[in-house]
Amino acid sequence: MAKRSTFQQKAIKNFYDNREAIALQRAQELVTELYLTEGKKRQQHWKTLTTHLLALGEKQEKIDQLIATDNPEMVANLLKNHIK
């Protein structure tokens, strides 16, 4: 494997340092998408949102409850707790 340049090393470090902020921002964007979509696209947004909520440290049981209710407002309220 080739050595990484200094720029690449810094970019990777910054990504991992800001992973929680990135997951939070993407989760907020997906809540908006959930309000606007329906059908298969909505199911895909829930699947992607699950990944980001897990990255934020939410438990799978809580995420499953949110998916079962299919209510983006509940997710938005949950994300308010993660905003610093």
C-alpha positions as CSV (number, residue, x, y, z in Angstrom):
1,M,0.0,0.0,0.0
2,A,1.3,3.4,-0.9
3,K,2.2,6.0,1.7
4,R,-0.4,8.7,2.3
5,S,0.6,12.3,1.7
6,T,0.4,14.8,4.6
7,F,-2.7,16.3,3.0
8,Q,-4.4,12.9,2.9
9,Q,-3.4,12.2,6.5
10,K,-4.9,15.5,7.7
11,A,-8.1,14.9,5.6
12,I,-8.6,11.5,7.2
13,K,-7.9,12.8,10.7
14,N,-10.3,15.7,10.2
15,F,-13.0,13.3,9.0
16,Y,-12.7,11.1,12.1
17,D,-12.4,14.1,14.4
18,N,-15.7,15.5,13.0
19,R,-17.5,12.2,12.4
20,E,-20.2,13.0,14.9
21,A,-20.9,16.4,13.5
22,I,-21.1,15.0,10.0
23,A,-23.5,12.3,11.1
24,L,-25.7,14.9,12.9
25,Q,-25.8,17.1,9.9
26,R,-26.7,14.3,7.5
27,A,-29.3,13.0,9.9
28,Q,-30.9,16.4,10.0
29,E,-31.0,16.5,6.2
30,L,-32.6,13.1,6.1
31,V,-35.4,14.2,8.5
32,T,-36.2,16.9,5.9
33,E,-36.2,14.3,3.2
34,L,-38.6,12.1,5.2
35,Y,-41.1,14.9,5.4
36,L,-41.0,15.2,1.6
37,T,-40.9,11.7,0.3
38,E,-43.0,8.6,0.4
39,G,-42.9,5.0,-0.8
40,K,-39.6,3.2,-1.6
41,K,-37.6,6.4,-1.4
42,R,-38.8,7.0,2.1
43,Q,-37.8,3.5,3.1
44,Q,-34.3,4.1,1.7
45,H,-34.1,7.4,3.7
46,W,-35.0,5.5,6.9
47,K,-32.3,2.9,6.2
48,T,-29.6,5.6,5.7
49,L,-30.9,7.5,8.7
50,T,-30.4,4.4,10.8
51,T,-26.7,4.4,9.9
52,H,-26.2,8.0,11.0
53,L,-28.2,7.5,14.2
54,L,-26.0,4.6,15.1
55,A,-23.0,6.7,14.5
56,L,-24.4,9.3,16.9
57,G,-24.7,6.6,19.6
58,E,-28.4,5.8,19.5
59,K,-29.4,2.3,20.4
60,Q,-30.9,0.0,17.8
61,E,-34.1,-0.5,19.8
62,K,-34.8,3.2,19.9
63,I,-34.2,3.5,16.1
64,D,-36.5,0.5,15.5
65,Q,-39.2,2.3,17.5
66,L,-38.7,5.4,15.4
67,I,-39.0,3.5,12.2
68,A,-42.1,1.7,13.4
69,T,-43.8,5.0,14.1
70,D,-42.6,6.4,10.8
71,N,-42.8,9.9,12.3
72,P,-40.0,12.3,11.2
73,E,-41.0,14.8,14.0
74,M,-39.9,12.3,16.6
75,V,-36.5,11.9,14.9
76,A,-36.2,15.7,14.8
77,N,-36.9,15.9,18.6
78,L,-34.3,13.2,19.2
79,L,-31.7,15.1,17.2
80,K,-32.2,18.2,19.3
81,N,-30.6,16.3,22.1
82,H,-27.4,15.9,20.1
83,I,-27.0,19.6,19.2
84,K,-24.3,21.1,21.4
